[in-house]
Amino acid sequence: MVDPEGRSVVMVVEDEESYQDALNIGLTVEGFVVIAASTISQARELMGNHKPDLVLLDVMLPDGSGIDYCREIYDTSKTPVIMVSARTSEVDIVLGLEIGAADYVTKPYRLRELVARMRAVLRRPTSGADEEVVNFGDLRIDFVRRIVTRRGQEIELSRKEFDLLALFAGRLGQVVTREVCLDTLWWGLELSDTRTIDTHVKRLRQKIEEDASSPQHLKTIRGVGFRLDA
């Protein structure tokens, strides 16, 4: 949803009043329309009435887990979620990303960095190509419905796996560098930390390839990046 003035609508789900007030003021100054909830039940009602463009979601909430609610949002809508938490362990961050979060920000954070991440997420294309559906080999990618099938059988992909496949499919036959992968899907990670990319590519390859050890479609271009071939 975009308001009449063209501003993106952000739903802030945060029970700490100090953070909520600061975000309301700071994000409004940055040109966003802010709607706020302090519980998951309030967030569900706002989500249905306003259909925000982005959700900033705290992990710890009075009436439930933000991670569980993130999974619920992922299962029922295309609205991207940025998880916000004081938890800084790698396990927590990876879990947040795996269940569908578009990004993960740890407290305390700087507003400028948060806004940069928000805008990076909002810039991500809703589809990986000009076409709504791309067919190659025995694979079919429906970008609108976010469904991938092989020989008519649906392949279950996480949000990040689908986004990665969409990124490659949007550049079918072209090399996508690791830098592009990081900048598009893992904003803020250092280029030296490539384990996340490699892990997701490996999982994606296992799901879309007939033989992951000898891939026909998703190729690694050593020292550069990856290429999806038709």
C-alpha atoms as one frame of an Amber mdcrd trajectory, in Angstrom:
protein
   0.000   0.000   0.000   1.240   3.493  -0.840  -0.481   6.580   0.551  -1.784
   9.327  -1.790   1.529  11.182  -1.522   3.498   8.137  -2.675   5.031   7.291
   0.696   5.650   3.715   1.795   3.617   2.477   4.754   5.610   0.759   7.506
   4.069  -1.171  10.379   6.209  -1.049  13.531   5.457  -3.912  15.935   7.319
  -2.969  19.115   6.258  -3.098  22.757   9.055  -0.891  24.116   7.530   2.586
  24.150  10.857   4.387  23.808  11.757   2.510  20.627   8.260   2.857  19.214
   8.167   6.622  19.794  11.651   7.113  18.335  10.790   5.080  15.231   7.509
   6.891  14.747   9.264  10.270  14.764  12.403   9.221  12.881  10.698   7.249
  10.122   8.094   9.966   9.596  10.888  12.493   9.119  12.457  10.077   6.601
   9.266  10.114   4.542   7.481   6.954   5.682   3.920   6.571   6.895   4.125
   4.764  10.239   1.442   2.619  11.846   2.281   1.085  15.207   1.309  -1.962
  17.232   2.611  -3.183  20.571   1.190  -6.715  20.374   0.734  -9.403  17.743
  -3.060  -9.182  18.022  -2.938  -5.445  17.282  -0.560  -6.102  14.390  -2.943
  -8.658  12.837  -5.753  -6.097  12.883  -3.572  -3.374  11.362  -2.246  -5.755
   8.730  -5.754  -6.521   7.564  -6.873  -2.886   7.488  -3.800  -1.148   6.079
  -1.739  -3.715   4.118   1.654  -2.119   4.847   4.581  -2.221   2.427   7.019
  -3.323   5.144   6.894  -4.630   8.714   9.462  -3.886  11.418   8.891  -6.724
  13.871  10.362  -7.150  17.332  11.218 -10.720  18.333   9.969 -10.503  21.930
   6.338  -9.400  22.258   3.872  -9.618  25.176   1.439 -12.006  23.499   3.762
 -14.269  21.540   6.915 -14.762  19.524   7.782 -12.348  16.745   9.454 -15.228
  14.930   6.187 -17.173  14.885   4.328 -14.089  13.648   6.969 -13.530  10.962
   6.304 -17.045   9.705   2.570 -16.289   9.735   3.087 -13.147   7.637   5.247
 -15.074   5.190   2.608 -17.779   4.819  -0.273 -15.352   4.235   1.164 -12.359
   2.347   4.093 -11.021   0.341   4.813  -8.231   2.840   8.542  -8.182   3.656
   9.538  -8.302   7.321  12.636  -6.918   9.007  13.166  -8.574  12.373  14.383
  -6.294  15.176  15.892  -7.808  18.315  18.411  -7.431  21.093  19.453 -11.022
  20.373  22.760 -10.963  18.532  23.728 -14.640  18.267  24.298 -16.078  14.798
  21.717 -18.797  15.524  18.986 -16.226  16.191  19.852 -14.231  13.078  19.944
 -17.288  10.821  16.654 -18.552  12.303  15.002 -15.204  11.610  16.166 -15.214
   8.002  15.275 -18.859   7.450  11.638 -18.458   8.526  11.085 -15.686   6.003
  12.483 -12.404   7.301  13.897 -10.141   4.602  16.527  -8.813   7.012  17.517
  -8.883  10.689  18.593  -5.819  12.690  19.980  -5.969  16.216  19.379  -3.421
  18.975  20.681  -0.852  19.559  20.708   0.316  15.960  21.288   3.602  14.209
  18.280   5.064  12.470  20.287   5.840   9.339  21.398   2.215   9.003  17.871
   0.934   9.654  16.399   3.269   7.027  19.048   2.170   4.510  18.128  -1.457
   5.092  14.415  -0.694   4.835  14.897   1.069   1.510  17.080  -1.761   0.234
  14.314  -4.267   1.050  11.634  -2.078  -0.535  13.739  -1.783  -3.702  13.831
  -5.537  -4.164  11.716  -6.563  -7.126   8.565  -8.515  -6.380   9.500 -10.747
  -9.299  12.842 -11.809 -10.633  12.067 -11.118 -14.278   9.871  -9.086 -16.593
   7.676 -12.145 -17.186   5.269 -13.350 -14.512   6.237 -16.962 -15.243   9.539
 -18.401 -16.468   9.926 -21.944 -17.772  13.227 -23.678 -18.369  14.113 -27.342
 -18.414  11.555 -29.097 -16.230  11.239 -26.095 -13.907   8.509 -23.464 -13.789
   8.837 -20.290 -11.700   5.681 -18.310 -10.985   6.923 -14.977  -9.632   3.492
 -13.603  -8.776   2.357 -16.605  -6.741   5.933 -17.353  -5.593   5.613 -20.992
  -6.603   8.269 -23.215  -8.174   7.348 -26.553  -9.720   9.315 -29.351 -11.342
   7.373 -31.620 -13.668   4.192 -30.219 -12.151   5.202 -30.957  -8.554   5.580
 -27.957  -6.270   8.998 -27.466  -4.667   8.908 -26.040  -1.159  11.333 -23.116
  -0.880  11.994 -20.734   1.973  11.466 -17.027   1.285  15.204 -16.474   0.960
  15.637 -19.480  -1.352  12.879 -18.196  -3.620  14.320 -14.667  -3.610  17.722
 -16.078  -4.538  16.243 -18.151  -7.366  14.294 -15.096  -8.576  17.507 -13.077
  -8.575  19.234 -15.697 -10.742  16.199 -16.172 -13.010  16.030 -12.445 -13.634
  19.523 -12.746 -15.121  19.059 -16.106 -16.816  22.287 -17.184 -18.500  24.253
 -14.332 -16.897  26.741 -14.508 -14.053  25.444 -13.076 -10.776  28.356 -12.104
  -8.564  28.549 -12.731  -4.852  28.586  -8.965  -4.360  25.197  -8.679  -6.091
  23.792 -11.521  -3.965  24.924  -9.822  -0.778  23.800  -6.338  -1.779  20.378
  -7.577  -2.890  19.478 -10.201  -0.296  21.894  -9.923   2.624  22.481  -6.204
   2.930  25.114  -5.476   5.565  26.967  -8.804   5.495  30.657  -8.618   4.727
  31.813  -9.997   1.386  34.257 -12.218   3.265  31.337 -13.986   4.951  30.120
 -16.110   2.047  28.938 -19.105   4.052  25.361 -17.846   4.075  25.253 -17.570
   0.289  26.937 -20.939  -0.216  24.526 -22.627   2.202  21.463 -21.217   0.451
  22.801 -22.057  -3.016  23.516 -25.612  -1.871  19.990 -26.034  -0.488  18.452
 -24.468  -3.580  20.479 -26.745  -5.841  19.341 -29.808  -3.894  15.738 -28.800
  -4.467  15.743 -27.771  -8.126  18.368 -30.060  -9.631  17.920 -33.679 -10.643
  21.443 -34.350  -9.379  22.829 -31.654  -7.073  26.350 -33.048  -7.407  26.234
 -32.456 -11.169  23.942 -29.438 -11.594  22.443 -28.736 -15.002  20.952 -25.346
 -14.179  22.516 -23.608 -11.168  26.242 -23.421 -11.862  29.007 -22.031  -9.653
  31.427 -19.779 -11.500  34.495 -20.235  -9.356  35.850 -17.051  -7.861  33.040
 -14.931  -9.301  29.506 -16.062  -8.448  26.695 -18.137  -9.937  24.806 -18.587
 -13.190  21.377 -20.064 -13.833  21.278 -21.776 -17.214  18.197 -22.770 -19.162
